[in-house]
Amino acid sequence: MRIGLDVMGGDFAPVATIEGAILAQKELCPGDRITLIGPEPRLKDLVSGYGIDHAAFDFVHAPDTIGMGEHPTKALIKKPESSIGVGFQLLKHKKIDAFASAGNSGAMLVGSIFSINTIQGIIRPCTSAFFPQESGNLSIMIDIGTNPDAKPDMMYQFAVIGSIYARYVLHISSPRVALLNIGEEEEKGNINCQSTFHLMKSSKDFNFIGNIEGRDLFRNKADVIVSDGFTGNIVLKTVEALYRIMDKRNLLDDYFSRFNYENYGGTPILGINGTVIMGHGISNDRAIKNMILMGREVHLARLASKIKNALLQIDSEKNL
C-alpha cells in the first residue's frame, strides 16, 4: 500500500517527519511505500543526509506549508500547493491509500470533509484516543474534541463507529460501549447525557453497558467510551498533563509509560470515505513512525467501508 506523509506538518518538521518516515520504512512490509509530500529538493537533501537512497521513498512536490495557526478553510483555498492540500488531492485521486499529518488539525478535518467527503449518513466525523487499562488492554474514547457540541444522535453514531473501530483494529469481538457520565444510574447527567442514554439503552447496533464515571476510565469497564468532544478533550488533555508531570518527576512505571502519545502516533478521522490520520503537533520521530503505521493498520482494516456498511444496515432496519 501507499502511505502519504505531510513532511512539513508538526512543530519539529521536517526533521522529525523525515526521521519518523525512515523508522517506519524499516517496519513496513516490502510492498509498502511511503510518499513524502513537501518541497522535493529539500526533502531529498534531508533523506540523503541520513545516507538513505532516494529510491526508498516516493516524492511529491508541494512548495507551500499551512502553518499551525492559520485558518483551516482559508489556508486550503489560498494554498492548494501546500503539503496538506496536495496530500488530500493524492488521496482523492487514489494515488495514495492513506494520508498522515501532524500539521494543522483544522485543515486536516476540513480537507477530509471537502476532499474525501463524509460517509453517507454520518452527521459529523469524529476522532478518538486510546486509553491504557490496568488490565493491559486498550479502550477507545470517542470523541476527543472534534465535536464540542455533539448532540445525542451524533453521540449514538460515535458509539457505532467506536464499536467498529474496536472490533476491527483492537480485535475485540463484542466491544463494551459505555457513556461517560457523572453517575452510573440512568437518570444521571445533563439533558444531553440523559437523552443519549435513552437512545443507546435499547440499541442492537452495539453492546451498550450503560454509564461509566471518570474514576472508572482505566479499570477495564468498557472498550469504547463515548463522550461529547468538549468533555472528551478535557479528559484527554488532563491525562496528558498528568503523564508529563509524572515523566518529569521520574514516577513512570510500565503501566503509566503506556500513556505516552508517542506509542500511538495519532488518531484516524472517523466517518470519512478514506484513511486520514492526524498526529499530535509536538510529534517526534517515534510518534511520526507510529502515525504512519497506524495509517497502514486502519487502511488494511477497511474501517471506512465497515462503517459505511454498518450505517446502511442500520438505515435498512429502520425502514423495515
Order of alpha helices (4+ residues) and beta strands (2+ residues): beta-alpha-beta-alpha-beta-alpha-alpha-beta-alpha-beta-beta-alpha-beta-alpha-beta-beta-alpha-alpha-beta-beta-alpha-alpha
